[in-house]
Amino acid sequence: VCLESFEEDTLVRTLSCGHLFHRACIDRWLLQKIASCPLCRAEFSSKSKLEKANPGSPPSA
């Protein structure tokens, strides 16, 4: 997962554990790696939990 900061118009995804990531970065992580949060290692026990991940919105400044 990247280490870049969020820009104003960045598309983000909020995982069920509450961590935010760039949408493209976390989608790539979840598809190529174990279905878990890269920060807290919370595992997603089913594909439906991944599909329900909030597409999010740009964080407010």
Summary of the structure (lengths in Angstrom):
residues: 61
radius of gyration: 11.1
end to end distance: 22.2
largest distance: 33.2
contacts: 131
relative contact order: 0.29
helix: 25%
strand: 15%
